[in-house]
Every structure is written in C-alpha cells, then in structure tokens.
C-alpha cells in the first residue's frame, strides 16, 4: 500500500484547496494538496517537500488530522492528512489547475476527490 500526504493548509482563517489537472487518477476534482511518500521520508517531511514542489510555498506541518483509504486502479493508497500552517511564498501551480482559499462553510460547495471527502466531512463536523 502506498502512503500519500495531504495538507489542510490554513492562513487567516481560510483553508487552501486545489483542483487537480484532468487526466490524473482520481479526477479533475478538488483536494487538499500533498503527494506520495518517498523511501526514507517521514510523512511530515513528505508533505513539506510536496507542498514546496507543487505550490512553491513554505509551511509548518502541524498535527495529524485524519486518514482515508482508496484504490487507484489496483493500487491501494492511504491518504494521511495533517494540519498545516502557511508560512510564505506566492503560490505557483505545477500539478493543479486552480487553487482557492475558503472558509470552512464553503467547503461543501466544492466537489472533492473521493479520498478527500472524509477529511472534508470531519472538518465540517468539528466546525459545528
């Protein structure tokens, strides 16, 4: 099973979401950005590296928030989501078509990838 990280990136009371490019395994839907764990990395190191590579931003990785499992073809993947504090950098897109900064209540207005749906639900439940 592959492990993949996702960042719930927070800045000024908003959360960053990103829309995947068409043709990727799980959609052109919205997600919490992150990426695949490489050998020898911790999950936190992976997430920090992936956010730098994909968005060109500096972040501080916080606490583990939630996980979900899904299949991409025959490959089982575990998505591990962490709270993340945005530190600096202007977002530059490489793996995504678009990003949005949203308030919690706005998350329900976007179509998320299936692996991200449980994370969205948990965020919304904690906001109640």
QUIPETA-V367642 format. One record per residue. N is the residue number from 1. RES is the residue in one letter. PHI is phi in degrees with one decimal (NA if undefined). D_LAST is the distance of its C-alpha to the last C-alpha in Angstrom with 1 decimal. Layout:
N RES PHI D_LAST
N RES PHI D_LAST
This chain:
1 X NA 33.5
2 X -85.7 32.6
3 X -109.2 29.7
4 X -131.2 27.9
5 X -103.4 25.5
6 X -142.1 22.6
7 X -110.7 21.2
8 X -89.8 17.8
9 X -83.2 19.7
10 X -116.5 18.1
11 X -155.3 20.0
12 X 51.9 19.4
13 X 77.5 15.6
14 X -116.4 16.2
15 X -119.9 16.5
16 X -89.0 19.8
17 X -122.9 20.4
18 X -133.5 23.9
19 X -95.3 25.7
20 X -67.3 28.2
21 X -70.9 31.8
22 X -60.8 33.3
23 X 99.4 35.2
24 X -71.2 33.0
25 X -51.9 32.4
26 X -112.4 28.8
27 X 134.4 28.9
28 X -113.0 28.8
29 X -94.8 25.0
30 X -86.5 22.3
31 X -153.5 21.5
32 X -90.9 20.6
33 X -64.0 24.2
34 X 169.9 26.2
35 X 178.8 29.1
36 X -80.0 31.4
37 X -68.5 32.4
38 X -101.6 36.1
39 X -54.5 38.5
40 X 86.6 38.4
41 X -94.1 35.1
42 X -82.7 32.0
43 X -61.4 28.7
44 X -65.5 27.9
45 X -63.9 31.3
46 X -58.7 30.9
47 X -63.2 27.7
48 X -61.7 29.2
49 X -63.7 32.4
50 X -63.1 30.8
51 X -68.4 28.7
52 X -69.2 32.0
53 X -66.9 34.0
54 X -83.8 31.6
55 X -124.4 30.3
56 X 59.6 32.7
57 X -121.8 30.1
58 X -100.2 30.0
59 X -138.6 26.9
60 X -118.1 25.9
61 X -79.7 24.4
62 X -103.1 21.7
63 X -78.1 20.1
64 X -62.5 19.9
65 X -113.6 16.5
66 X -168.1 17.2
67 X -138.3 20.2
68 X -149.5 21.4
69 X -118.3 24.9
70 X -155.6 26.8
71 X -113.8 30.4
72 X -120.6 32.2
73 X 68.1 35.4
74 X -93.5 36.7
75 X -93.7 34.9
76 X -84.0 31.9
77 X -129.8 29.4
78 X -109.6 26.6
79 X -96.3 24.0
80 X -113.6 22.8
81 X -103.8 19.9
82 X -123.8 19.8
83 X -71.7 18.1
84 X -138.2 20.8
85 X -100.7 21.8
86 X -69.0 24.0
87 X -106.1 27.3
88 X -164.5 29.8
89 X 109.7 31.6
90 X -90.9 31.7
91 X -63.8 30.2
92 X -121.9 33.0
93 X -84.1 32.3
94 X -128.1 34.4
95 X -106.7 32.4
96 X -127.0 30.0
97 X -90.4 30.8
98 X -163.2 28.0
99 X -131.0 25.0
100 X -141.2 22.2
101 X -98.1 20.0
102 X -129.5 16.6
103 X -75.7 13.4
104 X -51.9 10.2
105 X -63.8 9.9
106 X -78.6 13.6
107 X -57.3 13.5
108 X -69.0 13.4
109 X -90.2 16.6
110 X -119.9 18.6
111 X -90.0 20.5
112 X -95.2 20.1
113 X -61.3 22.7
114 X -54.8 22.2
115 X -63.7 21.9
116 X -86.6 19.0
117 X -57.2 16.9
118 X -61.6 15.6
119 X -69.7 14.6
120 X -59.7 12.8
121 X -60.3 10.9
122 X -66.7 10.1
123 X -60.1 9.1
124 X -67.3 6.6
125 X -65.4 5.4
126 X -67.2 5.5
127 X -76.2 3.8
128 X -64.7 0.0
